[in-house]
Amino acid sequence: MDTGTVLVIEDELPIRRFLKPSLQSEGFKVLEAVKGEEGLALASSHNPDIILLDLGLPDMDGLELVKRLREWASTPIIIITARGKEKDKIAGLDAGADDYLTKPFDVGELMARVRVALRHAERVKLGAKQDPVFETQDFKVDLAARVVTVRGKEVHLTPNEYDLLAFLVRHAGKVVTQKQILQEVWGPANGDQVQYLRIYVYQLRQKIETDPDRPRYIVTESGVGYRLKIE
């Protein structure tokens, strides 16, 4: 089964030895680079379906590599890093990465993130960034009709609540930073209104979560942002 091509840009041999058989067992062809410039060259010549990259590379910082890739490529990028600080995660996502995983990580979690990123990229490639209806076990969002149904009953959302939920739906499964949400939903001038965002997330959870205190769907990525979990 040919699932696609993954470019791994990672200078640590043990990590590459861990990743390669794990990805191959899922049907992926694996390309490997140990330096940023080598990774750029492979990305350009082989057009991989997804890129996994470390932030700590011997010839350049991984954030710089993400920015350089984003100058010409829309390929999904997942950062795999030992840098666990929130500012590093936010910087990677704001630079253009689609997701991140902090080392050490579980291979099952990695594969789930890879599948989400590839599905999102495929929808964009086909010109349909999002299916008109997004549905979970507990709620349904009809993006065309702007209707939200929770456990079979239509619920009223304020315009800002709906726009927030719609943004999360369009990025379902991916982590989005607080700044990305605020700028997209409320405009560029509101990129630092974090408390404002928290209030709306709280209100939205009250309306769609079975247990708002232990949310199942709108999950906080501590210090970074939020993720609408896909079951």
C-alpha positions in Angstrom: 0.0 0.0 0.0 1.5 3.3 -1.1 0.3 6.0 1.4 2.5 8.8 0.2 6.0 10.2 0.8 7.2 11.6 4.0 10.3 13.8 4.3 12.0 13.5 7.7 14.4 16.3 8.4 16.1 15.2 11.6 19.8 15.1 12.6 19.4 12.6 15.5 20.0 9.0 14.2 18.0 7.3 16.9 14.9 9.4 16.1 15.3 8.6 12.4 15.7 4.9 13.2 12.5 5.1 15.2 10.5 7.0 12.6 11.5 5.3 9.4 10.1 1.7 10.1 7.1 3.2 11.9 6.2 5.2 8.8 7.1 2.4 6.4 4.8 0.0 8.3 1.9 2.5 7.5 2.8 2.4 3.8 4.8 5.6 3.5 7.9 6.1 1.4 10.5 7.8 3.6 13.1 10.4 2.6 15.7 11.5 5.1 17.8 14.6 5.6 20.0 15.5 8.4 20.5 19.2 7.6 18.1 22.0 6.7 19.6 22.8 3.3 19.5 19.1 2.4 15.9 19.0 3.5 15.1 22.0 1.3 16.7 20.4 -1.7 14.8 17.1 -1.2 11.5 19.0 -0.7 12.0 20.8 -4.0 13.1 17.8 -6.0 10.7 15.1 -4.6 7.6 17.1 -3.6 6.8 15.0 -0.5 3.2 14.7 0.8 4.2 15.7 4.3 7.3 16.9 6.1 8.4 16.1 9.7 11.2 18.3 10.9 13.2 19.0 14.0 13.8 22.5 15.3 17.4 21.9 16.3 19.3 21.3 13.0 23.1 21.6 12.6 23.1 24.2 9.9 19.9 26.3 10.6 17.2 26.7 13.1 14.0 24.7 12.3 11.9 27.9 12.5 13.9 29.4 9.7 13.5 26.2 7.7 9.7 26.3 8.1 9.6 29.9 6.9 11.8 29.1 3.9 9.6 26.2 3.0 6.4 28.3 3.3 7.8 30.7 0.7 7.0 28.2 -2.0 5.4 25.1 -0.6 2.0 24.3 1.0 3.1 20.8 2.0 1.9 19.9 5.5 4.6 20.4 8.1 4.7 18.7 11.5 7.4 19.8 13.9 9.0 17.1 16.1 11.1 18.7 18.8 12.7 18.4 22.2 11.8 22.1 22.8 8.9 21.9 25.1 8.5 25.6 25.8 5.2 27.2 24.8 7.0 30.0 23.0 8.8 27.5 20.7 5.5 25.8 19.9 3.7 29.0 19.1 6.6 30.3 17.0 6.6 27.1 15.0 2.9 27.3 14.3 3.0 31.0 13.5 5.9 30.4 11.1 3.6 28.1 9.1 3.8 24.6 10.6 0.6 22.6 10.8 1.2 20.8 14.0 3.9 19.8 16.5 4.9 16.9 18.7 7.2 17.2 21.7 9.8 14.4 22.1 9.5 11.7 23.3 6.2 11.0 21.5 4.0 8.0 20.9 4.0 6.6 17.3 0.2 6.3 17.4 -0.1 10.0 18.2 2.3 10.8 15.4 0.3 8.8 12.8 -3.0 10.3 13.9 -1.5 13.8 13.4 -0.1 12.8 10.0 -3.5 11.5 8.9 -5.2 14.7 9.9 -2.7 16.9 8.2 -2.9 14.8 5.0 -6.7 14.9 4.9 -6.7 18.6 5.4 -4.2 19.1 2.6 -6.2 16.8 0.2 -9.4 18.9 0.8 -7.4 22.1 0.0 -5.9 20.5 -3.2 -9.4 19.5 -4.4 -10.6 23.0 -3.9 -13.0 22.1 -1.1 -11.4 23.4 2.1 -14.1 21.9 4.2 -17.1 19.7 3.8 -20.3 21.7 4.2 -21.3 19.5 7.2 -19.0 18.6 10.1 -20.4 16.0 12.5 -19.4 14.3 15.7 -21.2 12.0 18.1 -22.6 15.0 20.0 -23.0 17.9 17.6 -23.2 18.8 13.9 -22.2 22.0 12.2 -23.7 22.9 8.8 -21.3 25.5 7.5 -23.5 26.3 4.4 -26.6 26.9 6.5 -24.8 28.3 9.6 -26.8 25.9 11.7 -25.4 24.1 14.8 -27.2 21.1 16.2 -26.3 19.6 19.6 -27.6 16.1 20.4 -30.4 16.5 18.0 -31.5 20.0 19.0 -30.6 23.2 17.2 -28.7 25.7 19.5 -28.3 29.4 19.2 -24.8 30.7 18.9 -23.9 34.4 18.8 -22.1 35.5 15.6 -18.7 35.5 17.4 -19.4 32.1 18.9 -20.3 30.6 15.5 -17.3 32.2 13.8 -15.0 30.7 16.5 -16.6 27.3 16.1 -16.5 27.4 12.3 -12.8 28.4 12.4 -12.1 25.4 14.7 -14.1 23.1 12.4 -12.1 24.3 9.3 -8.9 23.3 11.2 -10.3 20.2 12.9 -7.7 18.0 14.4 -5.0 20.7 14.2 -3.7 22.9 16.9 -4.3 26.6 16.3 -2.7 29.3 18.3 -4.6 31.9 20.3 -3.1 34.6 18.0 -4.2 32.8 14.8 -7.8 32.4 16.1 -8.0 36.0 17.3 -6.7 37.5 14.1 -8.8 35.3 11.9 -12.1 35.6 13.8 -11.9 39.1 15.3 -9.3 40.8 13.0 -5.6 41.6 13.1 -6.0 44.3 15.7 -7.2 41.8 18.3 -4.2 39.4 18.2 -3.4 39.9 21.9 -6.9 39.7 23.4 -6.3 36.3 25.0 -8.8 36.8 27.8 -11.5 37.8 25.3 -10.9 34.5 23.5 -11.1 32.4 26.7 -14.5 33.8 27.5 -15.8 32.8 24.1 -14.3 29.3 24.4 -15.9 28.9 27.8 -19.3 30.0 26.4 -19.0 27.7 23.4 -18.1 24.7 25.6 -21.2 25.4 27.7 -23.3 25.0 24.6 -21.8 22.0 22.9 -19.8 19.9 25.4 -21.5 17.2 27.5 -19.2 18.1 30.4 -17.8 21.7 29.8 -15.4 21.3 32.7 -13.8 18.2 31.0 -14.2 19.1 27.3 -14.2 16.3 24.9 -14.0 18.3 21.7 -12.6 21.8 22.2 -9.3 20.9 23.9 -6.8 23.4 25.3 -3.2 23.1 24.2 -1.8 24.6 27.3 -0.2 28.0 26.7 -0.5 27.6 22.9 -4.1 27.6 21.8 -6.9 25.1 21.1 -7.6 21.9 19.0 -11.0 20.6 17.9 -10.5 16.9 18.4 -11.5 14.5 15.8 -12.7 11.1 17.1 
